[in-house]
Amino acid sequence: MCLLANLHWHETAVLANTLRIKPHSVSLHAELLAAAGYVSIRVAGRRTKMRLTPLGLDRLTGHVTALQEVAGTAALLVTARHGVPRSPT
């Protein structure tokens, strides 16, 4: 979904190539995301394109924010246990 964050239309074949997975896998995920209202899909001939919806962007933003909080908490726990990280020499 991060690849779709710019809200532009992206071809599933290009996304598959970028992610190094089969286009069929991208299509399957896209269908699930579309059913949840997170992406829009449009088919033109043999090309399928998708883009993030405003709802999808909202959910992605919330997910990334939660991951940042988890990473921040983990950093605090590691620092508390092992002290402040030293820079490499």
Summary of the structure (lengths in Angstrom):
residues: 89
radius of gyration: 18.2
end to end distance: 37.9
largest distance: 58.6
contacts: 203
relative contact order: 0.14
helix: 60%
strand: 16%
